[in-house]
Amino acid sequence: MSSHERATGKPASRLIDQRIRDLGGWRGEALARMRALILEADPEMTEEWKWMGTPVWSHHGIVCTGETYTKVVKLTFARGASIRDPSCLFNSSLEGNTRRAIDIHEREKVAAGAFKALVKAAVAQNGPPAKKR
């Protein structure tokens, strides 16, 4: 059981479900769609709830976070700067040395295949878990 589960009594997946319901509207729909694509791209993905309410998807390290703001749903890839993005999905946080993000505005759709390829590349970038000595 994670420290957050001990604190709230709820696993991260249920907290993310609740966030999507609470958001409603286009932001809830966008976050739900992107979450589904993340889990399709990597069925071994772990859902986490960090930093006072941010959905996080991890596989051997953080893959991406799903933040929501008034006018945008932001998917920030922890090591996005080192991932090839042939479909040019990254459209935010481009000046940083490490992270890259995809900002989704109302009525925008992200190409499912290209997004799932980015998720798979991010998981590969994280590599296998460190060996215990």
N, CA, C and O atoms as a GROMACS GRO file, in nm:
protein
  532
    1MET      N    1   0.084  -0.118   0.000
    1MET     CA    2   0.000   0.000   0.000
    1MET      C    3   0.089   0.124   0.000
    1MET      O    4   0.183   0.134   0.080
    2SER      N    5   0.060   0.218  -0.089
    2SER     CA    6   0.140   0.340  -0.097
    2SER      C    7   0.108   0.431   0.021
    2SER      O    8   0.006   0.414   0.089
    3SER      N    9   0.195   0.529   0.044
    3SER     CA   10   0.170   0.623   0.153
    3SER      C   11   0.042   0.701   0.128
    3SER      O   12  -0.029   0.736   0.222
    4HIS      N   13   0.010   0.730   0.000
    4HIS     CA   14  -0.112   0.804  -0.028
    4HIS      C   15  -0.236   0.718   0.001
    4HIS      O   16  -0.335   0.769   0.053
    5GLU      N   17  -0.229   0.589  -0.033
    5GLU     CA   18  -0.342   0.501  -0.003
    5GLU      C   19  -0.365   0.496   0.148
    5GLU      O   20  -0.479   0.497   0.193
    6ARG      N   21  -0.256   0.490   0.225
    6ARG     CA   22  -0.271   0.490   0.371
    6ARG      C   23  -0.336   0.620   0.417
    6ARG      O   24  -0.418   0.619   0.510
    7ALA      N   25  -0.301   0.731   0.354
    7ALA     CA   26  -0.352   0.861   0.396
    7ALA      C   27  -0.499   0.880   0.356
    7ALA      O   28  -0.575   0.941   0.431
    8THR      N   29  -0.539   0.830   0.239
    8THR     CA   30  -0.674   0.855   0.190
    8THR      C   31  -0.764   0.733   0.193
    8THR      O   32  -0.886   0.746   0.189
    9GLY      N   33  -0.705   0.613   0.201
    9GLY     CA   34  -0.782   0.492   0.196
    9GLY      C   35  -0.827   0.455   0.056
    9GLY      O   36  -0.904   0.360   0.040
   10LYS      N   37  -0.782   0.528  -0.046
   10LYS     CA   38  -0.823   0.501  -0.184
   10LYS      C   39  -0.701   0.479  -0.271
   10LYS      O   40  -0.603   0.552  -0.260
   11PRO      N   41  -0.705   0.378  -0.358
   11PRO     CA   42  -0.595   0.363  -0.454
   11PRO      C   43  -0.598   0.475  -0.558
   11PRO      O   44  -0.701   0.538  -0.582
   12ALA      N   45  -0.484   0.498  -0.618
   12ALA     CA   46  -0.470   0.608  -0.714
   12ALA      C   47  -0.572   0.599  -0.827
   12ALA      O   48  -0.628   0.701  -0.868
   13SER      N   49  -0.597   0.479  -0.878
   13SER     CA   50  -0.691   0.466  -0.990
   13SER      C   51  -0.830   0.520  -0.954
   13SER      O   52  -0.896   0.581  -1.037
   14ARG      N   53  -0.873   0.497  -0.830
   14ARG     CA   54  -1.004   0.548  -0.788
   14ARG      C   55  -1.001   0.700  -0.773
   14ARG      O   56  -1.101   0.766  -0.802
   15LEU      N   57  -0.889   0.754  -0.729
   15LEU     CA   58  -0.875   0.900  -0.718
   15LEU      C   59  -0.876   0.964  -0.856
   15LEU      O   60  -0.933   1.072  -0.875
   16ILE      N   61  -0.814   0.899  -0.953
   16ILE     CA   62  -0.814   0.951  -1.090
   16ILE      C   63  -0.956   0.943  -1.148
   16ILE      O   64  -1.002   1.036  -1.213
   17ASP      N   65  -1.025   0.830  -1.123
   17ASP     CA   66  -1.166   0.819  -1.165
   17ASP      C   67  -1.246   0.937  -1.110
   17ASP      O   68  -1.325   0.998  -1.182
   18GLN      N   69  -1.226   0.966  -0.983
   18GLN     CA   70  -1.301   1.075  -0.918
   18GLN      C   71  -1.265   1.210  -0.978
   18GLN      O   72  -1.352   1.294  -0.998
   19ARG      N   73  -1.137   1.232  -1.006
   19ARG     CA   74  -1.096   1.359  -1.069
   19ARG      C   75  -1.166   1.377  -1.203
   19ARG      O   76  -1.214   1.486  -1.233
   20ILE      N   77  -1.172   1.271  -1.283
   20ILE     CA   78  -1.238   1.279  -1.413
   20ILE      C   79  -1.386   1.313  -1.395
   20ILE      O   80  -1.439   1.398  -1.466
   21ARG      N   81  -1.453   1.248  -1.300
   21ARG     CA   82  -1.595   1.278  -1.273
   21ARG      C   83  -1.611   1.422  -1.225
   21ARG      O   84  -1.702   1.492  -1.269
   22ASP      N   85  -1.524   1.467  -1.135
   22ASP     CA   86  -1.534   1.602  -1.081
   22ASP      C   87  -1.512   1.708  -1.188
   22ASP      O   88  -1.578   1.812  -1.188
   23LEU      N   89  -1.420   1.682  -1.280
   23LEU     CA   90  -1.394   1.778  -1.387
   23LEU      C   91  -1.515   1.789  -1.479
   23LEU      O   92  -1.559   1.899  -1.513
   24GLY      N   93  -1.569   1.673  -1.520
   24GLY     CA   94  -1.680   1.673  -1.614
   24GLY      C   95  -1.642   1.744  -1.743
   24GLY      O   96  -1.526   1.777  -1.764
   25GLY      N   97  -1.738   1.769  -1.826
   25GLY     CA   98  -1.718   1.847  -1.948
   25GLY      C   99  -1.602   1.800  -2.034
   25GLY      O  100  -1.559   1.684  -2.026
   26TRP      N  101  -1.552   1.891  -2.114
   26TRP     CA  102  -1.448   1.855  -2.211
   26TRP      C  103  -1.318   1.816  -2.142
   26TRP      O  104  -1.246   1.730  -2.192
   27ARG      N  105  -1.286   1.878  -2.026
   27ARG     CA  106  -1.161   1.845  -1.959
   27ARG      C  107  -1.165   1.703  -1.903
   27ARG      O  108  -1.067   1.629  -1.913
   28GLY      N  109  -1.277   1.664  -1.845
   28GLY     CA  110  -1.292   1.527  -1.797
   28GLY      C  111  -1.284   1.427  -1.911
   28GLY      O  112  -1.220   1.322  -1.899
   29GLU      N  113  -1.350   1.459  -2.022
   29GLU     CA  114  -1.346   1.371  -2.139
   29GLU      C  115  -1.204   1.359  -2.194
   29GLU      O  116  -1.160   1.249  -2.229
   30ALA      N  117  -1.133   1.470  -2.201
   30ALA     CA  118  -0.996   1.468  -2.255
   30ALA      C  119  -0.904   1.387  -2.165
   30ALA      O  120  -0.826   1.305  -2.213
   31LEU      N  121  -0.913   1.410  -2.034
   31LEU     CA  122  -0.828   1.335  -1.942
   31LEU      C  123  -0.861   1.186  -1.946
   31LEU      O  124  -0.771   1.103  -1.943
   32ALA      N  125  -0.989   1.152  -1.952
   32ALA     CA  126  -1.030   1.012  -1.959
   32ALA      C  127  -0.978   0.946  -2.087
   32ALA      O  128  -0.930   0.832  -2.084
   33ARG      N  129  -0.987   1.017  -2.199
   33ARG     CA  130  -0.941   0.961  -2.327
   33ARG      C  131  -0.790   0.938  -2.324
   33ARG      O  132  -0.742   0.832  -2.366
   34MET      N  133  -0.716   1.036  -2.275
   34MET     CA  134  -0.570   1.023  -2.273
   34MET      C  135  -0.526   0.914  -2.176
   34MET      O  136  -0.431   0.841  -2.203
   35ARG      N  137  -0.596   0.903  -2.063
   35ARG     CA  138  -0.567   0.796  -1.967
   35ARG      C  139  -0.588   0.661  -2.033
   35ARG      O  140  -0.504   0.571  -2.019
   36ALA      N  141  -0.698   0.644  -2.105
   36ALA     CA  142  -0.725   0.518  -2.173
   36ALA      C  143  -0.615   0.486  -2.274
   36ALA      O  144  -0.573   0.371  -2.284
   37LEU      N  145  -0.569   0.585  -2.348
   37LEU     CA  146  -0.462   0.564  -2.446
   37LEU      C  147  -0.331   0.525  -2.378
   37LEU      O  148  -0.258   0.439  -2.426
   38ILE      N  149  -0.302   0.588  -2.265
   38ILE     CA  150  -0.180   0.555  -2.190
   38ILE      C  151  -0.185   0.408  -2.146
   38ILE      O  152  -0.087   0.336  -2.161
   39LEU      N  153  -0.299   0.366  -2.092
   39LEU     CA  154  -0.312   0.229  -2.043
   39LEU      C  155  -0.316   0.127  -2.157
   39LEU      O  156  -0.273   0.013  -2.140
   40GLU      N  157  -0.368   0.167  -2.274
   40GLU     CA  158  -0.364   0.080  -2.392
   40GLU      C  159  -0.220   0.065  -2.441
   40GLU      O  160  -0.178  -0.044  -2.479
   41ALA      N  161  -0.147   0.175  -2.441
   41ALA     CA  162  -0.009   0.173  -2.491
   41ALA      C  163   0.080   0.085  -2.405
   41ALA      O  164   0.172   0.020  -2.456
   42ASP      N  165   0.055   0.082  -2.275
   42ASP     CA  166   0.137   0.002  -2.183
   42ASP      C  167   0.048  -0.053  -2.071
   42ASP      O  168   0.025   0.014  -1.970
   43PRO      N  169  -0.001  -0.175  -2.089
   43PRO     CA  170  -0.088  -0.235  -1.987
   43PRO      C  171  -0.020  -0.253  -1.851
   43PRO      O  172  -0.089  -0.276  -1.751
   44GLU      N  173   0.113  -0.243  -1.844
   44GLU     CA  174   0.183  -0.257  -1.717
   44GLU      C  175   0.206  -0.122  -1.648
   44GLU      O  176   0.277  -0.115  -1.547
   45MET      N  177   0.147  -0.017  -1.702
   45MET     CA  178   0.161   0.117  -1.645
   45MET      C  179   0.101   0.118  -1.504
   45MET      O  180   0.000   0.055  -1.478
   46THR      N  181   0.166   0.191  -1.415
   46THR     CA  182   0.116   0.210  -1.279
   46THR      C  183   0.056   0.350  -1.267
   46THR      O  184   0.117   0.448  -1.310
   47GLU      N  185  -0.063   0.358  -1.210
   47GLU     CA  186  -0.125   0.488  -1.186
   47GLU      C  187  -0.091   0.530  -1.043
   47GLU      O  188  -0.101   0.451  -0.949
   48GLU      N  189  -0.052   0.657  -1.030
   48GLU     CA  190  -0.018   0.712  -0.900
   48GLU      C  191  -0.090   0.845  -0.882
   48GLU      O  192  -0.141   0.903  -0.978
   49TRP      N  193  -0.092   0.893  -0.759
   49TRP     CA  194  -0.158   1.020  -0.724
   49TRP      C  195  -0.056   1.097  -0.641
   49TRP      O  196  -0.032   1.062  -0.526
   50LYS      N  197   0.002   1.201  -0.698
   50LYS     CA  198   0.112   1.271  -0.630
   50LYS      C  199   0.087   1.421  -0.624
   50LYS      O  200  -0.005   1.474  -0.687
   51TRP      N  201   0.171   1.485  -0.547
   51TRP     CA  202   0.176   1.631  -0.541
   51TRP      C  203   0.038   1.692  -0.518
   51TRP      O  204  -0.005   1.782  -0.591
   52MET      N  205  -0.031   1.643  -0.417
   52MET     CA  206  -0.160   1.698  -0.377
   52MET      C  207  -0.263   1.695  -0.489
   52MET      O  208  -0.338   1.791  -0.508
   53GLY      N  209  -0.267   1.585  -0.563
   53GLY     CA  210  -0.376   1.567  -0.658
   53GLY      C  211  -0.342   1.566  -0.804
   53GLY      O  212  -0.421   1.613  -0.885
   54THR      N  213  -0.226   1.515  -0.841
   54THR     CA  214  -0.189   1.506  -0.981
   54THR      C  215  -0.184   1.359  -1.023
   54THR      O  216  -0.110   1.281  -0.964
   55PRO      N  217  -0.263   1.320  -1.125
   55PRO     CA  218  -0.250   1.185  -1.177
   55PRO      C  219  -0.112   1.168  -1.241
   55PRO      O  220  -0.065   1.254  -1.315
   56VAL      N  221  -0.049   1.054  -1.210
   56VAL     CA  222   0.085   1.025  -1.262
   56VAL      C  223   0.083   0.882  -1.315
   56VAL      O  224   0.030   0.791  -1.252
   57TRP      N  225   0.142   0.863  -1.432
   57TRP     CA  226   0.155   0.730  -1.490
   57TRP      C  227   0.303   0.696  -1.495
   57TRP      O  228   0.384   0.772  -1.548
   58SER      N  229   0.337   0.578  -1.439
   58SER     CA  230   0.477   0.538  -1.425
   58SER      C  231   0.498   0.396  -1.473
   58SER      O  232   0.410   0.310  -1.462
   59HIS      N  233   0.616   0.373  -1.525
   59HIS     CA  234   0.666   0.239  -1.557
   59HIS      C  235   0.818   0.250  -1.551
   59HIS      O  236   0.879   0.308  -1.641
   60HIS      N  237   0.878   0.196  -1.447
   60HIS     CA  238   1.022   0.210  -1.420
   60HIS      C  239   1.060   0.358  -1.411
   60HIS      O  240   1.166   0.398  -1.459
   61GLY      N  241   0.975   0.435  -1.352
   61GLY     CA  242   0.994   0.580  -1.340
   61GLY      C  243   0.875   0.651  -1.400
   61GLY      O  244   0.793   0.590  -1.469
   62ILE      N  245   0.865   0.780  -1.374
   62ILE     CA  246   0.751   0.857  -1.424
   62ILE      C  247   0.754   0.865  -1.576
   62ILE      O  248   0.857   0.898  -1.635
   63VAL      N  249   0.641   0.835  -1.637
   63VAL     CA  250   0.624   0.851  -1.781
   63VAL      C  251   0.563   0.988  -1.807
   63VAL      O  252   0.621   1.070  -1.879
   64CYS      N  253   0.445   1.013  -1.749
   64CYS     CA  254   0.384   1.146  -1.766
   64CYS      C  255   0.286   1.175  -1.654
   64CYS      O  256   0.243   1.087  -1.580
   65THR      N  257   0.252   1.303  -1.644
   65THR     CA  258   0.153   1.350  -1.548
   65THR      C  259   0.035   1.407  -1.625
   65THR      O  260   0.049   1.444  -1.742
   66GLY      N  261  -0.079   1.414  -1.561
   66GLY     CA  262  -0.199   1.469  -1.624
   66GLY      C  263  -0.257   1.581  -1.540
   66GLY      O  264  -0.335   1.557  -1.449
   67GLU      N  265  -0.218   1.702  -1.572
   67GLU     CA  266  -0.265   1.818  -1.498
   67GLU      C  267  -0.383   1.881  -1.572
   67GLU      O  268  -0.391   1.874  -1.695
   68THR      N  269  -0.474   1.942  -1.498
   68THR     CA  270  -0.587   2.009  -1.562
   68THR      C  271  -0.593   2.153  -1.514
   68THR      O  272  -0.577   2.182  -1.395
   69TYR      N  273  -0.616   2.241  -1.608
   69TYR     CA  274  -0.629   2.383  -1.582
   69TYR      C  275  -0.760   2.431  -1.645
   69TYR      O  276  -0.828   2.352  -1.711
   70THR      N  277  -0.794   2.556  -1.628
   70THR     CA  278  -0.920   2.608  -1.680
   70THR      C  279  -0.933   2.589  -1.830
   70THR      O  280  -1.038   2.549  -1.880
   71LYS      N  281  -0.825   2.618  -1.903
   71LYS     CA  282  -0.834   2.616  -2.049
   71LYS      C  283  -0.753   2.506  -2.116
   71LYS      O  284  -0.743   2.502  -2.239
   72VAL      N  285  -0.693   2.416  -2.036
   72VAL     CA  286  -0.606   2.315  -2.097
   72VAL      C  287  -0.596   2.191  -2.008
   72VAL      O  288  -0.599   2.200  -1.885
   73VAL      N  289  -0.584   2.076  -2.074
   73VAL     CA  290  -0.542   1.953  -2.008
   73VAL      C  291  -0.398   1.933  -2.053
   73VAL      O  292  -0.371   1.927  -2.173
   74LYS      N  293  -0.306   1.923  -1.957
   74LYS     CA  294  -0.163   1.918  -1.988
   74LYS      C  295  -0.108   1.782  -1.950
   74LYS      O  296  -0.120   1.738  -1.836
   75LEU      N  297  -0.047   1.715  -2.048
   75LEU     CA  298   0.022   1.588  -2.025
   75LEU      C  299   0.171   1.616  -2.035
   75LEU      O  300   0.223   1.641  -2.144
   76THR      N  301   0.240   1.611  -1.921
   76THR     CA  302   0.382   1.642  -1.917
   76THR      C  303   0.461   1.513  -1.909
   76THR      O  304   0.442   1.433  -1.816
   77PHE      N  305   0.548   1.493  -2.005
   77PHE     CA  306   0.634   1.375  -2.010
   77PHE      C  307   0.764   1.408  -1.938
   77PHE      O  308   0.834   1.502  -1.975
   78ALA      N  309   0.795   1.329  -1.836
   78ALA     CA  310   0.908   1.356  -1.747
   78ALA      C  311   1.041   1.366  -1.822
   78ALA      O  312   1.126   1.449  -1.788
   79ARG      N  313   1.058   1.282  -1.924
   79ARG     CA  314   1.184   1.284  -2.001
   79ARG      C  315   1.156   1.310  -2.149
   79ARG      O  316   1.222   1.256  -2.237
   80GLY      N  317   1.056   1.393  -2.173
   80GLY     CA  318   1.010   1.419  -2.309
   80GLY      C  319   1.114   1.478  -2.402
   80GLY      O  320   1.109   1.454  -2.523
   81ALA      N  321   1.208   1.555  -2.348
   81ALA     CA  322   1.308   1.618  -2.435
   81ALA      C  323   1.398   1.516  -2.504
   81ALA      O  324   1.459   1.546  -2.606
   82SER      N  325   1.406   1.395  -2.449
   82SER     CA  326   1.493   1.294  -2.509
   82SER      C  327   1.414   1.191  -2.590
   82SER      O  328   1.469   1.088  -2.629
   83ILE      N  329   1.285   1.218  -2.616
   83ILE     CA  330   1.202   1.126  -2.693
   83ILE      C  331   1.178   1.184  -2.832
   83ILE      O  332   1.146   1.302  -2.845
   84ARG      N  333   1.195   1.101  -2.934
   84ARG     CA  334   1.162   1.145  -3.070
   84ARG      C  335   1.012   1.169  -3.080
   84ARG      O  336   0.933   1.091  -3.028
   85ASP      N  337   0.974   1.276  -3.145
   85ASP     CA  338   0.833   1.313  -3.161
   85ASP      C  339   0.805   1.344  -3.308
   85ASP      O  340   0.783   1.460  -3.344
   86PRO      N  341   0.807   1.239  -3.393
   86PRO     CA  342   0.791   1.263  -3.536
   86PRO      C  343   0.656   1.325  -3.574
   86PRO      O  344   0.646   1.390  -3.678
   87SER      N  345   0.554   1.307  -3.492
   87SER     CA  346   0.422   1.365  -3.522
   87SER      C  347   0.406   1.504  -3.462
   87SER      O  348   0.300   1.566  -3.476
   88CYS      N  349   0.510   1.553  -3.394
   88CYS     CA  350   0.511   1.688  -3.334
   88CYS      C  351   0.391   1.709  -3.241
   88CYS      O  352   0.322   1.811  -3.251
   89LEU      N  353   0.368   1.614  -3.152
   89LEU     CA  354   0.260   1.628  -3.054
   89LEU      C  355   0.298   1.723  -2.943
   89LEU      O  356   0.213   1.794  -2.890
   90PHE      N  357   0.427   1.726  -2.905
   90PHE     CA  358   0.468   1.817  -2.799
   90PHE      C  359   0.449   1.960  -2.846
   90PHE      O  360   0.500   2.000  -2.950
   91ASN      N  361   0.374   2.038  -2.767
   91ASN     CA  362   0.346   2.176  -2.805
   91ASN      C  363   0.360   2.272  -2.687
   91ASN      O  364   0.318   2.387  -2.694
   92SER      N  365   0.422   2.222  -2.577
   92SER     CA  366   0.436   2.305  -2.457
   92SER      C  367   0.562   2.262  -2.382
   92SER      O  368   0.608   2.148  -2.397
   93SER      N  369   0.617   2.352  -2.304
   93SER     CA  370   0.739   2.324  -2.226
   93SER      C  371   0.854   2.283  -2.317
   93SER      O  372   0.936   2.198  -2.281
   94LEU      N  373   0.861   2.342  -2.434
   94LEU     CA  374   0.961   2.304  -2.534
   94LEU      C  375   1.099   2.360  -2.504
   94LEU      O  376   1.198   2.313  -2.559
   95GLU      N  377   1.106   2.461  -2.416
   95GLU     CA  378   1.234   2.526  -2.389
   95GLU      C  379   1.316   2.454  -2.282
   95GLU      O  380   1.434   2.484  -2.264
   96GLY      N  381   1.256   2.361  -2.211
   96GLY     CA  382   1.325   2.292  -2.102
   96GLY      C  383   1.423   2.188  -2.151
   96GLY      O  384   1.419   2.145  -2.267
   97ASN      N  385   1.512   2.147  -2.062
   97ASN     CA  386   1.614   2.047  -2.098
   97ASN      C  387   1.566   1.905  -2.078
   97ASN      O  388   1.628   1.811  -2.129
   98THR      N  389   1.458   1.885  -2.004
   98THR     CA  390   1.416   1.751  -1.968
   98THR      C  391   1.273   1.721  -2.008
   98THR      O  392   1.248   1.627  -2.084
   99ARG      N  393   1.178   1.800  -1.959
   99ARG     CA  394   1.036   1.771  -1.982
   99ARG      C  395   0.986   1.830  -2.114
   99ARG      O  396   1.041   1.927  -2.167
  100ARG      N  397   0.879   1.769  -2.163
  100ARG     CA  398   0.802   1.822  -2.275
  100ARG      C  399   0.656   1.793  -2.243
  100ARG      O  400   0.626   1.697  -2.172
  101ALA      N  401   0.566   1.876  -2.294
  101ALA     CA  402   0.424   1.857  -2.263
  101ALA      C  403   0.337   1.869  -2.387
  101ALA      O  404   0.376   1.926  -2.489
  102ILE      N  405   0.219   1.814  -2.374
  102ILE     CA  406   0.114   1.827  -2.475
  102ILE      C  407  -0.001   1.901  -2.407
  102ILE      O  408  -0.059   1.851  -2.311
  103ASP      N  409  -0.033   2.018  -2.458
  103ASP     CA  410  -0.149   2.093  -2.409
  103ASP      C  411  -0.267   2.063  -2.500
  103ASP      O  412  -0.258   2.080  -2.621
  104ILE      N  413  -0.377   2.020  -2.440
  104ILE     CA  414  -0.497   1.989  -2.515
  104ILE      C  415  -0.602   2.093  -2.477
  104ILE      O  416  -0.638   2.107  -2.360
  105HIS      N  417  -0.652   2.164  -2.577
  105HIS     CA  418  -0.755   2.266  -2.556
  105HIS      C  419  -0.891   2.208  -2.595
  105HIS      O  420  -0.900   2.104  -2.660
  106GLU      N  421  -0.995   2.276  -2.554
  106GLU     CA  422  -1.131   2.232  -2.586
  106GLU      C  423  -1.145   2.208  -2.736
  106GLU      O  424  -1.096   2.287  -2.816
  107ARG      N  425  -1.211   2.102  -2.773
  107ARG     CA  426  -1.238   2.060  -2.911
  107ARG      C  427  -1.115   2.009  -2.985
  107ARG      O  428  -1.124   1.981  -3.105
  108GLU      N  429  -1.001   1.997  -2.919
  108GLU     CA  430  -0.882   1.940  -2.983
  108GLU      C  431  -0.876   1.791  -2.956
  108GLU      O  432  -0.911   1.744  -2.848
  109LYS      N  433  -0.831   1.716  -3.055
  109LYS     CA  434  -0.810   1.573  -3.040
  109LYS      C  435  -0.664   1.543  -3.071
  109LYS      O  436  -0.608   1.594  -3.168
  110VAL      N  437  -0.604   1.460  -2.989
  110VAL     CA  438  -0.467   1.416  -3.011
  110VAL      C  439  -0.474   1.284  -3.086
  110VAL      O  440  -0.552   1.196  -3.050
  111ALA      N  441  -0.392   1.269  -3.189
  111ALA     CA  442  -0.390   1.146  -3.269
  111ALA      C  443  -0.353   1.027  -3.180
  111ALA      O  444  -0.245   1.023  -3.121
  112ALA      N  445  -0.443   0.930  -3.172
  112ALA     CA  446  -0.427   0.816  -3.080
  112ALA      C  447  -0.300   0.737  -3.109
  112ALA      O  448  -0.223   0.709  -3.016
  113GLY      N  449  -0.276   0.702  -3.231
  113GLY     CA  450  -0.159   0.621  -3.265
  113GLY      C  451  -0.028   0.691  -3.234
  113GLY      O  452   0.064   0.631  -3.180
  114ALA      N  453  -0.021   0.817  -3.270
  114ALA     CA  454   0.101   0.895  -3.244
  114ALA      C  455   0.123   0.911  -3.093
  114ALA      O  456   0.237   0.903  -3.046
  115PHE      N  457   0.015   0.933  -3.018
  115PHE     CA  458   0.028   0.949  -2.874
  115PHE      C  459   0.075   0.818  -2.809
  115PHE      O  460   0.164   0.819  -2.724
  116LYS      N  461   0.015   0.706  -2.850
  116LYS     CA  462   0.056   0.578  -2.792
  116LYS      C  463   0.202   0.547  -2.826
  116LYS      O  464   0.273   0.488  -2.744
  117ALA      N  465   0.247   0.587  -2.943
  117ALA     CA  466   0.389   0.569  -2.978
  117ALA      C  467   0.478   0.650  -2.884
  117ALA      O  468   0.584   0.603  -2.843
  118LEU      N  469   0.435   0.772  -2.850
  118LEU     CA  470   0.512   0.856  -2.755
  118LEU      C  471   0.518   0.789  -2.618
  118LEU      O  472   0.623   0.786  -2.554
  119VAL      N  473   0.406   0.735  -2.572
  119VAL     CA  474   0.402   0.668  -2.442
  119VAL      C  475   0.498   0.550  -2.442
  119VAL      O  476   0.576   0.531  -2.348
  120LYS      N  477   0.494   0.470  -2.548
  120LYS     CA  478   0.584   0.354  -2.557
  120LYS      C  479   0.730   0.398  -2.559
  120LYS      O  480   0.815   0.335  -2.496
  121ALA      N  481   0.760   0.506  -2.630
  121ALA     CA  482   0.896   0.558  -2.634
  121ALA      C  483   0.940   0.608  -2.497
  121ALA      O  484   1.055   0.591  -2.458
  122ALA      N  485   0.847   0.669  -2.423
  122ALA     CA  486   0.880   0.719  -2.289
  122ALA      C  487   0.909   0.602  -2.194
  122ALA      O  488   1.001   0.610  -2.113
  123VAL      N  489   0.831   0.496  -2.204
  123VAL     CA  490   0.856   0.377  -2.122
  123VAL      C  491   0.992   0.318  -2.157
  123VAL      O  492   1.069   0.282  -2.067
  124ALA      N  493   1.022   0.308  -2.285
  124ALA     CA  494   1.153   0.255  -2.328
  124ALA      C  495   1.265   0.343  -2.278
  124ALA      O  496   1.371   0.294  -2.240
  125GLN      N  497   1.244   0.474  -2.279
  125GLN     CA  498   1.346   0.569  -2.231
  125GLN      C  499   1.376   0.546  -2.083
  125GLN      O  500   1.490   0.560  -2.039
  126ASN      N  501   1.274   0.511  -2.006
  126ASN     CA  502   1.295   0.484  -1.863
  126ASN      C  503   1.377   0.357  -1.843
  126ASN      O  504   1.447   0.345  -1.743
  127GLY      N  505   1.369   0.264  -1.936
  127GLY     CA  506   1.449   0.142  -1.928
  127GLY      C  507   1.399   0.046  -1.823
  127GLY      O  508   1.299   0.072  -1.756
  128PRO      N  509   1.469  -0.067  -1.808
  128PRO     CA  510   1.430  -0.167  -1.709
  128PRO      C  511   1.459  -0.118  -1.569
  128PRO      O  512   1.537  -0.024  -1.552
  129PRO      N  513   1.398  -0.180  -1.468
  129PRO     CA  514   1.424  -0.136  -1.331
  129PRO      C  515   1.570  -0.160  -1.294
  129PRO      O  516   1.636  -0.250  -1.347
  130ALA      N  517   1.620  -0.078  -1.202
  130ALA     CA  518   1.758  -0.095  -1.154
  130ALA      C  519   1.772  -0.228  -1.083
  130ALA      O  520   1.682  -0.270  -1.010
  131LYS      N  521   1.882  -0.293  -1.105
  131LYS     CA  522   1.910  -0.422  -1.039
  131LYS      C  523   1.946  -0.396  -0.893
  131LYS      O  524   2.022  -0.304  -0.863
  132LYS      N  525   1.892  -0.477  -0.805
  132LYS     CA  526   1.928  -0.464  -0.663
  132LYS      C  527   2.056  -0.539  -0.638
  132LYS      O  528   2.076  -0.649  -0.690
  133ARG      N  529   2.143  -0.480  -0.558
  133ARG     CA  530   2.272  -0.544  -0.530
  133ARG      C  531   2.269  -0.612  -0.397
  133ARG      O  532   2.368  -0.672  -0.355
   0.00000   0.00000   0.00000
